[in-house]
Structures are given as C-alpha cells and as structure tokens.
C-alpha cells in the first residue's frame, strides 16, 4: 500500500463520490431499503488484500499455527493468518518485557512525538485503513471513517497532553517545609489488551496509544476476523517511531488466547461482552493486577416534549444504525414523549426506510452489513419473537441476502413489552424499540431500569433541562442533542460504563493514568517524624498537637 490523499481515496480508485444505482443493481424487495451501488472500477477485496499485503502485515505476529479471516460482505476468505498458542503468547510477553524496559527510559516527550507522527500517517493513508475496516467488519465507509476520526483525535490528545498528565507532581507533606513529597507515575509494564471486532481500528490502537506513551509495552489479541486492521495500525505506529517489539500481536480463539494474555499481563484492558468481561476480571483478580472493562449496553434515547422532532429523528438514525447498530454506545431503547410520539415516529420511519444499504468500498451507503452469523441470528430472533408476541414493525424487519449474506434492514419496533427478549437483552444490531412516556420522572426511571449503564441521549430545545435530566441518568456518558459522538469524541473527558457496562474509563487523564502506578516519594528534612532535639515522648506529642491545630487554622490541606 502507498500513501494516498486525505480524502480517503485510494490511489487505485477512480471515483469515491456517492454512487448512482446502475441497471445491474440488485432489485430491492417491495418496500425494502434501497441499495447503494458503487461506480464501475471500485476496488474489491482481491485488489486490497493481496498475498503480499497479508504477508507484510502479519510479519510481526507471534504465531506457530494457521487460521484465516473473512469479509462479511460476501463470506469469502480475506487472508491466511498466523495462529498463536499459549506458548506463543508467553514468548510475546518475553519480547515485550525486554523492549518495555528500554522504551520506558525514552523521555515522555519523545514518546509523545511518536503519536503525533502516527496521527499524520493515519490521515495521509486513511484510504488504506478504510478499505480494511470495511472488508473486515462490513460497515459503511462513513462509519469506518468514524474510527479514523477517533484514532486521530486520541493520537493528537495524548501526543499533546501526555507530558502534563505524567509529569511529577508536588504535594504538601505531613509537616510543611519539613516533608517534601513528589508523586511519580511509573508504567505498569506490559499491558494485555483484548480487543473486539466491531471497531477494529479505534478499539485496538486507539486504546493502546495512552499505554504506549505512558511507557508500557502491549501484547494485544485482536479479533481474528478483524486482525488486519490492527496490524495495519501497528505498521504505521512502528514507522512513526515505536520500537517494533513494544507492540506484540497474538491471534487466535478467544477461549484459548485470551486467558493466556490475562495470565501474563501486568494490567488488562478488555472491550467486549459483559459475560466475558466478568471472566477477564476474575482472572485479573486472581493475580492482583488491574483491569479496565468496557462491556455491553442497552442504551436509551430520551426525546422530551419540547425536542425538535426533525433533528431528533435524524439523530436517532445515527444513534441506532451506525455500524449496523454494532456499537456498544448505540441506541436500542427510544423513549418519546406521548405529545410528539406520532410525529416523531413518522419522521424517524421515513428516514430509516430511505437508508441505502451497500457493500462497496466507497462512500454512498448509509449502512453496511452485520459482521457474522451470530449477530444475524440474534437480530432475527429478537425481531421475530417480538413481532410474534404482538410488537409492530414500523420499518425493516428482514434480512437482505440480495446484497450480502449478513445484511439486515434497519428495524424499528413499536409496542415492545417484557418479556420480549429485545426489551432487555442487548441486540447489538440495527434494531430499536420505541416507547412512549408522560413525564420526566417516569422516563428517567424507565431509562435507568437496566443493569447496564454505558451511554444515553437526551433531546430538548432547553439545554438546561437537558443537562438536568442527564445528571439523573445512570450512564457513564450522556449526550444532549446528540446520540453518542459528542461524548465519545470529547477525549479530554472520561468515557466508560456503570453497572454491568464495565469498570474504569478511557480518554482524558483516567484513560492514561490507569496504565501507570502512582509512586509517592517523600523526603524528610531537618528533623524526623519522631521525638528529637531532646524531646521526650510526651513533649513530642504536645508539639505535634500544636502543629496539627496550627495547620488547620492556616487552612492547609
């Protein structure tokens, strides 16, 4: 792959403008979502993932076996990949530990400069990674570009802010002037990272960047089906100046490779399901190492009585169907005030039914494919069961094999009630249920009536009201008049989940300090914290009592 322009256009592309439907486009079923078809000459999987590209990207993988990954668009194999055993994982950690000792000695500003160079490489070569993201996840190109944006923002932020986040900090000692205290931030060592398939660029390198700049090495297990995207990121980061052995990649089945990563790591970063997150947490707890977990969600969007219906409907399309709903912070429960519910549903349904589905490596499609058979089975089960038990299909509700084996139309359900599975279980697909409410107390209670607490959204013309309602919601992020992008993209602020949605935070100071150990260095001067200068125990106790009273009077902290 070679450098390309900032527009996201590959050097071999003839046209990346929105497509027009050609006479050869497959006919959509009656009433179904239209199909976006790329112009002739648009790249294919064979154009992008050549044997040479696959060999180059996988060169750094520690693996003694063999496996492969596939594209959801067609089901065809993309590349042969090395497969790692637990013994391979142990070797990867050995290499990483040796490299980490050297990397930690590099001044933090030099480490941060690597991230800034990486930022520029990503934007300059974005067409390459956009192709890989689409091929490995099946998502639309615009949704793939969200990952490019997120990684660039994280690289810029930690490239600029890491020196201040990590600088030594002075604190008031137990006795001012007599005790000098400095807080240092030491890297944890080798971070074990287990990354998911749904955002293979952002949730691999995006999460690893603060670990690297904090002086750690990383042994990462990406999902096998999306490993090429992570490996492309590794290649660019090495070109930007990261020592090659500081980032080790292992590939294999989660139940085999995942526990091996947890077994050797000094800290574990995991993004995935709540069930697996609990297993990871138990493994880390057995070894007394720290862990951060971003897990599942059943996220709610609240459309208050004074919301702008058109803007809320457009926001709901983005919030519910980006990446075909395969986004931990996407919306699956949509609460609309009864006074505007009919108008909202009409506009939301019209926008949803007009969404263009597509599988081309080009801009123009509004939604892509699901990633695998398991996701399609869950989506189909949730929708079919809800309809069988009395829910009403407002839009969608069917697979689209005319486009690809894993396509499913963006779907809106009305009249969903417990115990329908879609009511409480995470679907992780392009399905949203609409509920009506009467007042804010009721809707806050409904939104909070879930063990999850990852993301939520509030829509209103009154910003003060929106922020007040947001403060009552039990989620790690709340977006007012946006679905998820405002909260997630504001990288100076922490992002993470409450309850069953996880532990710890990414972004901001918490997103980098979690990869460090706090160390306090306290220097005592002039006299010890013990009887001295001829004082006996009682006189020393009296001296300290007077000192403590004086420090309170002086408002010392």
Secondary structure, 3 states (H helix, E strand, C coil): CCCCCCCCCCCCCCCCCCCCCCCCCCCCCCCCCCECCCCCCCCCHHHHCCHHHHHHHHHHECCCEEEEEECCCCCCEEEEEEECCHHHHHHHHHHHHHHHHHHHCCCHHHHHHHHHHHHHHHHHCHHHHHHHHHHHHCCCHHHHHHHHHHHHHHHHHHHHHHHHHHCCEEEECCCCCCEEEEEEEEECCEEEEECCCCCCCHHHHHHHHHHHHCCCEEEEECCHHHHHHHHHHHHHHHHCCCCHHHEEEECCCHHHHHHHHHHHCCEEEEECCHHHHHHHHHHHHHHCCEEEEECCCCEEEEECCCCCHHHHHHHHHHHHHHHHHCCCCCEEEEEEECCCHHHHHHHHHHHHHCCCECCCCCCCCCECCCCCHHHHHHHHHHHHHHHHCCCEEEECCCECCCCCCCCECCEEEECCCCCCHHHHCCCCCCEEEEEEECCHHHHHHHHHCCCEECEEEEECCCHHHHHHHHHCCCCCEEEECCCCHHHHHCCCCCECCEECCEECCECHHHHHHCCEEEEEEEEECCCCCCCCCCCCHHHHHHHHHHHHHHHHHCCCC
